[in-house]
Amino acid sequence: MKILILLALALVCLLPLMVSAQDGAAPSDVAAPSDVAAPPADAEVTDSGLASKVLEKGTGTVHPDSWDSVTVHYTGWTTDGKMFDSSVSRGQPATFPLNRVIPGWTEGVQLMVVGEKRRFWIPEALAYAGRQGAPQGMLVFDVELVEIKESPDPPATPADVAAPPKDAEVTDSGLASKVLTAGTGTAHPDSWDEVTVHYTGWTTDGKMFDSSVTRGKPATFPLNRVIPGWTEGVQLMVVGEKRRFWIPEALAYAGRQGAPQGMLVFDVELTEIKDQVEPPKAPSDVAAPPEDAETTASGLASKVLEPGTGTVHPTATNRVTVHYTGWTTDGKMFDSSVTRGQPATFALNQVIPGWTEGVQLMVTGEKRRFWIPEAIAYKGQQGAPQGMLVFDVELLEIQ
């Protein structure tokens, strides 16, 4: 799987809504069932349209709750009988929180007990809902429930989940919040700092979609690499504080396919701030390449900031180590190895095309600024920085 270096995904504790093959795995095909094209007449069908049929009865008596973690073996096919994923062929079962997969899995596995094998016909609306890069249409899964790992009950849905109350603070961006418990700290995190939090998130109809509390483990992340409402909101907090946020869609997932929709409500407890290095300032020429920039046939523009000490250029198949910072053309930084204090190492043919081409122009020790057109950046990919991107890159090593 190609890594998208510098991809600042705007997801809080990223929701792995797809049950997918592990990186590097090449599963061999498991034969498709004879009824793969459509559910048979004797299949059970729920109100949501999820159809299923028990293949082998289980030995357990307990059904998992939506917030529990489960271990399963499974194989998935499209209705034309093409297998797209299988833990069986990899010989390794999958474990995941049941509320962090596609809706058809969340609903369906709750019907099962340990030891049971069941076939599911999952309508597109309960599968990937047309999400780009995911299997399309109705999907068919054979699932064996191997283990249930019970998680703590989730926090109760707030009474004011539908809308912010009158006494909520509202910022200029439309972010509303209310302090639930005062903190013990005095310092606020900066947007580039790393924070550790416990949180639970709901949609405004009261449905919980994610919770570190049920997993029993807080989340740690750079504050500038989550949804804008989190980046802004957590900066209002101090350690020990608990706060409820009502985050408008424009500051949440902005209609991103596969993510929770509309206004979202989060209860957040800030447990730790890890100060990070302040990121480089946006360049004065971030909006467009200057006249003295070099431009290649692909449209990649660049300018040497500091000459290097090396004489060899990397090839597309080399691994390189770099320090970098990336901005959109309005000067917003979306990623930086500098703030993390840890350079990045990757194969040069496994990043966005502008990087593959651009870093080959460099020698060790060189610092260069790149203006990368969208066509050789993320190409409008959902969840990635959009439009032309600007990167300052220092080439540290060619392996």
C-alpha positions as CSV (number, residue, x, y, z in Angstrom):
1,M,0.0,0.0,0.0
2,K,1.5,3.4,-1.0
3,I,2.0,5.7,1.9
4,L,0.9,9.3,1.5
5,I,3.7,11.0,3.3
6,L,2.6,14.2,5.0
7,L,-1.1,13.4,4.8
8,A,-2.7,15.3,7.6
9,L,-5.9,13.3,8.1
10,A,-8.5,15.4,9.8
11,L,-10.0,12.5,11.9
12,V,-10.1,12.3,15.6
13,C,-8.8,8.8,16.4
14,L,-9.3,7.8,12.8
15,L,-12.4,5.8,12.2
16,P,-11.4,2.6,10.3
17,L,-14.8,2.1,8.7
18,M,-13.4,-0.4,6.3
19,V,-12.4,-3.9,7.3
20,S,-9.3,-4.1,5.0
21,A,-6.4,-6.3,4.2
22,Q,-3.2,-5.7,6.1
23,D,-0.4,-3.8,4.4
24,G,1.7,-6.1,2.3
25,A,-0.8,-9.0,2.5
26,A,-1.8,-10.7,-0.8
27,P,-4.7,-12.9,0.2
28,S,-5.4,-16.0,-2.0
29,D,-9.0,-16.3,-3.1
30,V,-11.6,-18.1,-1.0
31,A,-14.4,-19.5,-3.2
32,A,-17.5,-17.4,-3.4
33,P,-20.8,-18.9,-2.0
34,S,-23.4,-20.0,-4.5
35,D,-25.8,-17.4,-3.2
36,V,-23.4,-14.5,-3.4
37,A,-25.5,-12.6,-5.9
38,A,-28.5,-12.0,-3.6
39,P,-29.8,-13.1,-0.2
40,P,-31.8,-16.3,-0.4
41,A,-35.5,-16.5,0.6
42,D,-34.7,-18.0,4.0
43,A,-32.3,-15.2,5.0
44,E,-33.3,-13.0,8.0
45,V,-33.7,-9.4,7.1
46,T,-33.6,-6.5,9.7
47,D,-35.4,-3.2,9.4
48,S,-32.2,-1.6,8.0
49,G,-32.1,-4.1,5.1
50,L,-29.3,-6.2,6.5
51,A,-29.8,-9.8,5.4
52,S,-28.0,-12.7,7.1
53,K,-28.1,-16.5,7.5
54,V,-26.5,-18.7,10.2
55,L,-24.1,-21.1,8.7
56,E,-22.9,-22.8,12.0
57,K,-24.5,-22.3,15.4
58,G,-22.3,-20.8,18.1
59,T,-21.3,-22.2,21.5
60,G,-21.6,-18.9,23.3
61,T,-24.7,-17.3,24.8
62,V,-23.7,-13.6,25.0
63,H,-24.0,-11.1,22.2
64,P,-21.5,-8.3,21.9
65,D,-22.6,-4.7,22.4
66,S,-21.8,-2.1,19.8
67,W,-18.9,-0.7,21.9
68,D,-17.2,-4.0,22.6
69,S,-14.1,-5.2,20.7
70,V,-14.5,-8.5,18.8
71,T,-12.1,-11.0,17.1
72,V,-13.4,-12.5,13.9
73,H,-12.4,-14.5,10.9
74,Y,-14.1,-13.3,7.7
75,T,-14.1,-13.2,3.9
76,G,-15.8,-10.6,1.8
77,W,-17.0,-10.7,-1.8
78,T,-18.8,-8.4,-4.2
79,T,-22.0,-9.8,-5.6
80,D,-20.3,-10.9,-8.8
81,G,-18.2,-13.3,-6.7
82,K,-15.0,-11.4,-6.6
83,M,-13.2,-11.7,-3.2
84,F,-11.8,-8.4,-2.0
85,D,-10.5,-9.3,1.5
86,S,-10.1,-12.3,3.8
87,S,-8.6,-12.9,7.2
88,V,-9.0,-16.6,6.5
89,S,-6.5,-16.6,3.6
90,R,-4.1,-14.5,5.7
91,G,-4.4,-17.0,8.5
92,Q,-4.8,-14.1,11.0
93,P,-8.2,-13.1,12.6
94,A,-9.0,-9.4,12.9
95,T,-9.8,-7.6,16.2
96,F,-11.5,-4.2,16.2
97,P,-14.1,-2.1,18.2
98,L,-17.5,-3.0,16.8
99,N,-18.5,0.7,16.6
100,R,-15.6,1.5,14.3
101,V,-16.4,-0.5,11.2
102,I,-19.0,-0.2,8.5
103,P,-22.6,0.0,9.8
104,G,-23.5,-3.4,8.5
105,W,-20.8,-5.0,10.6
106,T,-21.7,-3.0,13.7
107,E,-25.3,-4.2,13.4
108,G,-24.7,-7.7,12.1
109,V,-22.0,-9.0,14.5
110,Q,-24.3,-8.0,17.4
111,L,-26.6,-10.7,16.3
112,M,-23.9,-13.3,16.8
113,V,-22.5,-15.4,19.7
114,V,-19.0,-16.8,20.0
115,G,-18.4,-19.8,17.7
116,E,-21.2,-18.8,15.3
117,K,-20.6,-18.5,11.6
118,R,-23.0,-16.3,9.7
119,R,-23.3,-15.0,6.1
120,F,-24.2,-11.3,5.6
121,W,-25.6,-9.5,2.6
122,I,-24.9,-5.9,3.4
123,P,-26.6,-3.2,1.3
124,E,-24.4,-0.4,-0.1
125,A,-25.9,2.1,2.4
126,L,-24.7,0.0,5.3
127,A,-21.3,-0.8,3.6
128,Y,-19.1,1.8,2.0
129,A,-21.9,4.0,0.6
130,G,-20.1,4.6,-2.6
131,R,-16.8,5.7,-0.9
132,Q,-14.0,6.1,-3.4
133,G,-11.5,3.3,-3.3
134,A,-13.8,0.9,-1.4
135,P,-15.7,-2.1,-2.7
136,Q,-18.9,-0.9,-4.3
137,G,-22.6,-2.0,-4.1
138,M,-24.0,-4.8,-1.9
139,L,-21.2,-6.8,-0.1
140,V,-21.3,-10.4,1.1
141,F,-19.3,-11.5,4.2
142,D,-18.9,-14.8,5.8
143,V,-18.0,-14.1,9.5
144,E,-17.0,-16.3,12.4
145,L,-17.1,-14.7,15.8
146,V,-14.1,-16.0,17.7
147,E,-14.0,-13.8,20.8
148,I,-15.8,-10.9,22.5
149,K,-13.7,-8.5,24.6
150,E,-16.2,-6.6,26.7
151,S,-15.5,-2.9,27.0
152,P,-16.7,-0.5,29.7
153,D,-20.2,0.9,29.0
154,P,-20.0,4.2,27.1
155,P,-20.8,7.5,28.8
156,A,-24.4,8.5,28.8
157,T,-25.6,10.6,25.9
158,P,-25.7,14.3,27.0
159,A,-29.2,15.8,27.5
160,D,-28.1,18.8,25.4
161,V,-26.6,16.7,22.5
162,A,-29.1,18.1,20.0
163,A,-27.8,21.7,20.2
164,P,-25.6,23.9,22.3
165,P,-27.3,25.4,25.4
166,K,-27.7,29.1,25.9
167,D,-24.8,29.3,28.3
168,A,-22.3,27.7,25.9
169,E,-19.4,29.8,24.8
170,V,-19.3,30.4,21.1
171,T,-16.2,31.4,19.1
172,D,-16.1,33.4,15.9
173,S,-15.8,30.2,13.9
174,G,-19.1,28.9,15.3
175,L,-17.5,26.4,17.7
176,A,-19.6,26.1,20.9
177,S,-18.4,24.7,24.2
178,K,-19.1,24.4,27.9
179,V,-16.7,23.6,30.7
180,L,-17.9,20.5,32.6
181,T,-15.1,20.2,35.1
182,A,-12.5,22.9,35.8
183,G,-8.9,21.9,35.1
184,T,-5.9,22.0,37.4
185,G,-3.4,23.2,34.9
186,T,-2.6,26.8,33.8
187,A,-1.1,26.4,30.4
188,H,-3.0,26.0,27.2
189,P,-1.6,23.9,24.3
190,D,-0.5,25.5,21.1
191,S,-1.9,24.2,17.8
192,W,1.4,22.4,17.0
193,D,1.6,20.6,20.4
194,E,0.8,17.0,21.1
195,V,-2.0,16.3,23.5
196,T,-3.4,13.3,25.3
197,V,-7.2,13.2,25.8
198,H,-10.1,11.0,26.8
199,Y,-13.1,11.7,24.7
200,T,-16.5,10.5,23.5
201,G,-18.3,11.7,20.3
202,W,-22.0,11.7,19.4
203,T,-24.0,12.8,16.5
204,T,-26.8,15.3,17.4
205,D,-29.4,12.4,17.4
206,G,-27.5,10.9,20.3
207,K,-25.7,8.1,18.5
208,M,-22.2,7.5,19.9
209,F,-19.7,7.0,17.0
210,D,-16.4,6.8,18.9
211,S,-15.0,6.8,22.5
212,S,-11.6,6.4,24.0
213,V,-13.4,5.7,27.3
214,T,-14.9,2.4,26.1
215,R,-11.5,1.4,24.8
216,G,-10.0,2.2,28.1
217,K,-7.1,4.0,26.5
218,P,-6.7,7.8,25.9
219,A,-5.7,9.1,22.5
220,T,-2.5,11.0,21.8
221,F,-2.1,13.1,18.6
222,P,-0.6,16.4,17.3
223,L,-3.3,19.0,17.7
224,N,-2.8,20.3,14.2
225,R,-3.6,17.0,12.6
226,V,-7.2,16.5,13.6
227,I,-10.5,18.1,12.6
228,P,-10.4,22.0,12.8
229,G,-13.0,22.0,15.7
230,W,-10.6,20.0,17.8
231,T,-7.5,22.0,16.8
232,E,-9.3,25.2,17.9
233,G,-11.3,23.8,20.8
234,V,-8.6,21.9,22.7
235,Q,-6.4,25.1,22.7
236,L,-9.1,26.6,25.0
237,M,-8.4,23.9,27.6
238,V,-5.9,23.3,30.4
239,V,-4.8,19.9,31.9
240,G,-7.5,18.3,34.0
241,E,-10.3,20.2,32.3
242,K,-13.4,18.4,30.9
243,R,-15.3,20.3,28.2
244,R,-18.2,19.6,25.9
245,F,-17.9,20.8,22.3
246,W,-20.6,21.3,19.7
247,I,-18.6,21.3,16.4
248,P,-20.4,22.6,13.3
249,E,-20.0,20.4,10.2
250,A,-17.7,22.9,8.5
251,L,-15.3,22.4,11.5
252,A,-15.8,18.7,11.7
253,Y,-15.7,16.4,8.6
254,A,-17.3,18.8,6.2
255,G,-19.5,16.1,4.6
256,R,-16.5,13.8,4.0
257,Q,-17.7,10.4,2.8
258,G,-17.6,7.7,5.4
259,A,-17.2,10.1,8.4
260,P,-19.9,11.2,10.9
261,Q,-22.1,13.8,9.3
262,G,-23.5,17.2,10.5
263,M,-22.7,18.8,13.8
264,L,-20.8,16.6,16.2
265,V,-20.7,16.7,20.0
266,F,-17.6,15.7,22.0
267,D,-16.9,15.4,25.7
268,V,-13.1,15.9,26.0
269,E,-10.9,15.6,29.0
270,L,-7.4,17.0,28.5
271,T,-4.9,14.8,30.5
272,E,-1.5,15.9,29.1
273,I,0.2,18.5,26.9
274,K,3.5,17.6,25.3
275,D,5.1,20.8,24.1
276,Q,6.5,20.5,20.6
277,V,8.9,22.7,18.7
278,E,7.2,25.7,17.1
279,P,6.8,25.1,13.4
280,P,8.5,27.2,10.8
281,K,6.5,30.3,9.6
282,A,4.7,30.2,6.3
283,P,7.0,31.5,3.5
284,S,6.3,34.9,2.1
285,D,6.0,33.3,-1.3
286,V,3.6,30.5,-0.2
287,A,0.8,31.7,-2.5
288,A,2.6,31.1,-5.8
289,P,6.1,30.2,-7.1
290,P,8.3,33.3,-7.6
291,E,9.7,34.3,-11.0
292,D,13.1,32.8,-10.2
293,A,11.7,29.3,-9.4
294,E,12.7,26.4,-11.6
295,T,9.7,24.7,-13.2
296,T,9.7,21.2,-14.7
297,A,7.6,19.9,-17.6
298,S,5.1,18.4,-15.0
299,G,4.5,21.9,-13.5
300,L,6.6,21.3,-10.4
301,A,8.2,24.5,-9.3
302,S,11.1,24.7,-6.9
303,K,13.8,27.0,-5.5
304,V,17.0,26.0,-3.7
305,L,17.1,27.6,-0.2
306,E,20.4,26.2,0.9
307,P,22.9,24.3,-1.4
308,G,23.8,20.8,-0.4
309,T,27.1,19.2,0.4
310,G,26.5,16.0,-1.5
311,T,27.0,15.3,-5.2
312,V,24.7,12.3,-5.7
313,H,21.0,12.6,-6.5
314,P,18.6,9.9,-5.3
315,T,16.7,7.8,-7.8
316,A,13.0,7.0,-7.6
317,T,13.7,3.6,-6.0
318,N,15.9,4.9,-3.2
319,R,14.9,5.4,0.4
320,V,15.5,8.9,1.7
321,T,15.4,10.7,5.1
322,V,14.1,14.2,5.1
323,H,12.9,17.0,7.4
324,Y,10.0,18.9,5.9
325,T,7.1,21.3,6.5
326,G,4.0,21.6,4.3
327,W,1.5,24.5,3.8
328,T,-1.5,25.1,1.7
329,T,-1.2,28.3,-0.5
330,D,-3.2,30.3,2.1
331,G,-0.3,29.7,4.5
332,K,-1.9,27.1,6.7
333,M,0.6,24.4,7.8
334,F,-0.8,20.9,7.7
335,D,2.2,18.8,8.5
336,S,5.8,19.1,9.8
337,S,8.5,16.7,10.8
338,V,10.2,19.7,12.3
339,T,7.6,20.1,15.0
340,R,7.7,16.4,15.8
341,G,11.5,16.6,16.1
342,Q,11.7,13.4,14.0
343,P,12.7,13.3,10.3
344,A,10.7,11.0,8.0
345,T,12.2,8.1,6.0
346,F,10.4,6.5,3.1
347,A,10.8,5.0,-0.3
348,L,10.8,7.8,-2.9
349,N,8.4,5.9,-5.2
350,Q,5.8,5.6,-2.4
351,V,4.9,9.2,-1.9
352,I,2.9,11.8,-3.9
353,P,4.4,12.3,-7.5
354,G,5.6,15.8,-6.7
355,W,7.8,14.4,-4.0
356,T,9.0,11.5,-6.1
357,E,10.1,13.9,-8.9
358,G,11.2,16.8,-6.7
359,V,13.5,15.1,-4.2
360,Q,15.4,13.5,-7.1
361,L,16.5,17.1,-8.0
362,M,18.2,17.4,-4.6
363,V,21.6,16.3,-3.0
364,T,22.3,15.5,0.6
365,G,22.3,18.6,2.8
366,E,20.2,20.7,0.4
367,K,17.1,22.6,1.4
368,R,14.6,23.3,-1.3
369,R,11.1,24.8,-1.5
370,F,8.6,23.1,-3.7
371,W,5.3,24.4,-5.2
372,I,3.4,21.2,-6.1
373,P,0.4,21.4,-8.4
374,E,-2.7,19.5,-7.3
375,A,-2.3,17.0,-10.2
376,I,1.0,15.8,-8.7
377,A,0.0,16.2,-5.1
378,Y,-3.2,14.6,-3.7
379,K,-5.4,15.1,-6.8
380,G,-8.4,16.1,-4.8
381,Q,-8.2,13.0,-2.7
382,Q,-10.8,13.2,0.1
383,G,-9.3,14.0,3.5
384,A,-6.0,15.2,2.1
385,P,-4.8,18.8,1.7
386,Q,-6.3,20.3,-1.4
387,G,-5.0,22.4,-4.3
388,M,-1.3,23.4,-4.8
389,L,0.9,22.5,-1.8
390,V,4.1,24.1,-0.7
391,F,6.9,22.2,1.0
392,D,10.2,23.1,2.5
393,V,12.4,20.0,2.3
394,E,15.8,19.2,3.7
395,L,17.4,16.1,2.3
396,L,19.4,14.5,5.2
397,E,20.3,11.0,3.8
398,I,20.0,8.8,0.7
399,Q,19.9,5.1,1.5
